[in-house]
Amino acid sequence: MKWSIHQLRKHRQGPLLLDEAVNLDSVKKRNEEIRDIKPVRVSGTCSIGEKKLTCQLRLEGSMTLPCARTWEDVEYPFSIESVEQFSWDEETLQRDDEIHPAEADMIDFTPVLEELILLEIPLQVFCESADEVQEMEGKGWSYTTDEELEAMRLQEAEEKVDPRLAGLANFFQTDKE
């Protein structure tokens, strides 16, 4: 999505309405965890001022991420709402560092849309079958749940007897001979 400032100035009478599907496959190069991304629906309104463009955006789409337990593909839907501002005036850009600059009299939405999607990626996603995974092992590693780990720790603590106190283990036992 690129627009020239000259094109935008023609829409000064009222808000510019957005509703289109955008292919953002380039976001996969910026984050290798994104295995696939379907075309993102970008909708919203943009108001054009004398020195800046203000857009209220809504992004809806779906990306494929790896499951944190099984490494299988997980379809992760997202819906993002954001207000973004662009300016072609140097004074406006110096006053506010949250405004995106126009480059060569062009406003390019693609990097901004990519950033919004990258910020939406969760730390972990799980597939539906991830809870069914009970025992997995490999060379030098194994998978256990927190409950299983706690039970193993308690069992080890009970089995461990201090050698200095080993003689006291039979103290209360009596022979009935």
C-alpha positions as CSV (number, residue, x, y, z in Angstrom):
1,M,0.0,0.0,0.0
2,K,1.7,3.1,-1.3
3,W,0.2,6.5,-1.9
4,S,1.7,9.7,-3.2
5,I,1.0,12.8,-1.2
6,H,-0.3,14.4,-4.4
7,Q,-3.0,11.6,-4.6
8,L,-3.9,12.1,-1.0
9,R,-4.5,15.8,-1.3
10,K,-7.3,15.1,-3.8
11,H,-9.2,13.4,-0.9
12,R,-9.2,16.4,1.5
13,Q,-13.0,17.0,1.3
14,G,-13.8,14.0,3.5
15,P,-12.2,10.9,5.0
16,L,-10.5,8.3,2.8
17,L,-12.1,4.9,3.4
18,L,-9.9,1.8,3.3
19,D,-11.0,-1.7,2.8
20,E,-8.6,-4.0,0.9
21,A,-6.7,-7.3,1.2
22,V,-2.9,-6.8,1.4
23,N,-0.3,-9.5,0.8
24,L,2.3,-9.1,3.6
25,D,4.5,-12.2,2.8
26,S,7.5,-9.9,3.4
27,V,6.8,-10.1,7.2
28,K,8.1,-13.7,7.1
29,K,11.6,-12.4,6.3
30,R,11.5,-10.2,9.4
31,N,10.5,-13.0,11.7
32,E,11.3,-16.6,10.8
33,E,8.8,-18.0,13.3
34,I,6.0,-16.9,10.9
35,R,5.6,-19.9,8.6
36,D,2.8,-18.5,6.5
37,I,0.5,-15.4,6.5
38,K,-2.7,-15.1,4.6
39,P,-3.7,-11.8,2.9
40,V,-4.5,-9.3,5.6
41,R,-7.7,-7.3,5.5
42,V,-7.0,-3.7,6.1
43,S,-9.9,-1.4,6.8
44,G,-10.4,2.0,8.3
45,T,-10.5,5.7,7.6
46,C,-7.8,8.2,6.9
47,S,-8.1,12.0,7.3
48,I,-5.8,14.2,5.3
49,G,-4.6,17.4,6.9
50,E,-2.3,20.2,5.7
51,K,0.9,18.5,6.9
52,K,-0.1,15.0,8.1
53,L,-2.3,11.9,7.5
54,T,-4.1,10.2,10.4
55,C,-5.4,6.7,9.8
56,Q,-7.6,4.6,12.1
57,L,-6.8,1.1,11.0
58,R,-8.1,-2.4,11.6
59,L,-6.1,-5.4,10.5
60,E,-7.6,-8.8,10.4
61,G,-5.9,-12.0,9.3
62,S,-4.3,-15.2,10.2
63,M,-0.7,-16.4,10.4
64,T,0.8,-19.8,10.9
65,L,3.2,-20.2,13.8
66,P,5.0,-23.2,15.3
67,C,3.5,-25.0,18.4
68,A,5.8,-24.5,21.4
69,R,5.5,-28.2,22.4
70,T,5.1,-30.2,19.2
71,W,6.5,-27.8,16.5
72,E,3.4,-28.4,14.4
73,D,1.7,-25.6,12.5
74,V,-0.8,-23.6,14.4
75,E,-3.2,-21.2,12.7
76,Y,-3.2,-18.0,14.8
77,P,-5.9,-15.4,13.9
78,F,-5.3,-11.8,14.8
79,S,-7.3,-8.6,14.9
80,I,-5.4,-5.3,15.5
81,E,-6.7,-1.8,15.9
82,S,-4.4,1.1,15.7
83,V,-4.1,4.8,15.0
84,E,-1.1,5.7,12.8
85,Q,0.1,9.1,11.7
86,F,2.2,10.0,8.7
87,S,3.7,13.4,7.9
88,W,5.7,15.0,5.1
89,D,6.5,18.1,7.1
90,E,9.9,18.3,8.8
91,E,8.7,20.5,11.7
92,T,5.8,18.1,12.5
93,L,8.2,15.1,12.4
94,Q,10.7,16.8,14.8
95,R,7.9,17.6,17.3
96,D,6.5,14.1,17.6
97,D,8.6,11.0,17.2
98,E,5.5,8.7,16.9
99,I,4.7,10.0,13.5
100,H,5.9,8.0,10.5
101,P,7.8,10.0,7.9
102,A,6.9,10.1,4.2
103,E,9.8,9.2,1.9
104,A,10.2,10.8,-1.5
105,D,6.7,12.2,-1.3
106,M,5.3,8.7,-0.9
107,I,3.5,7.2,2.1
108,D,4.2,3.4,2.4
109,F,1.9,1.6,4.7
110,T,3.7,-1.8,4.3
111,P,6.4,-1.4,7.0
112,V,3.9,0.0,9.5
113,L,1.5,-2.9,8.9
114,E,4.4,-5.4,9.3
115,E,5.4,-3.8,12.6
116,L,1.8,-4.1,13.9
117,I,1.7,-7.8,13.0
118,L,5.2,-8.4,14.5
119,L,4.0,-6.9,17.8
120,E,1.0,-9.2,17.8
121,I,3.0,-12.4,17.7
122,P,2.6,-14.2,21.1
123,L,5.5,-15.7,23.0
124,Q,4.0,-19.2,22.7
125,V,1.2,-20.8,20.9
126,F,-0.1,-24.4,21.4
127,C,-1.8,-26.7,19.0
128,E,-5.0,-28.6,20.0
129,S,-3.1,-31.8,20.5
130,A,-0.4,-30.3,22.7
131,D,-2.2,-31.2,25.9
132,E,-2.3,-34.8,24.8
133,V,1.4,-35.0,24.7
134,Q,2.3,-36.8,27.9
135,E,5.7,-38.4,27.3
136,M,8.2,-37.3,24.8
137,E,11.9,-38.0,24.9
138,G,14.9,-37.5,22.8
139,K,18.6,-37.7,23.1
140,G,19.5,-35.8,26.2
141,W,16.0,-34.3,26.8
142,S,12.5,-35.3,28.0
143,Y,9.2,-33.6,28.4
144,T,7.3,-33.6,31.7
145,T,4.5,-31.5,33.0
146,D,4.9,-29.3,36.1
147,E,2.8,-31.7,38.2
148,E,4.9,-34.7,37.2
149,L,8.1,-32.9,38.0
150,E,6.8,-31.9,41.4
151,A,5.7,-35.5,42.1
152,M,9.2,-36.8,41.1
153,R,10.9,-34.2,43.4
154,L,8.7,-35.2,46.4
155,Q,9.4,-38.9,45.8
156,E,13.1,-38.3,45.6
157,A,13.0,-36.3,48.8
158,E,11.1,-39.1,50.6
159,E,13.4,-41.8,49.4
160,K,16.5,-40.0,50.5
161,V,17.5,-40.7,54.0
162,D,20.4,-38.9,55.7
163,P,23.1,-41.6,56.3
164,R,23.7,-40.1,59.8
165,L,20.1,-40.9,60.7
166,A,19.8,-44.3,59.0
167,G,20.3,-46.1,62.4
168,L,17.2,-44.4,63.8
169,A,15.0,-45.9,61.1
170,N,14.5,-49.1,63.1
171,F,14.3,-47.4,66.5
172,F,10.6,-47.9,67.1
173,Q,10.4,-51.4,65.7
174,T,10.2,-54.1,68.3
175,D,10.8,-57.8,68.0
176,K,7.9,-60.0,69.1
177,E,9.8,-63.2,69.9
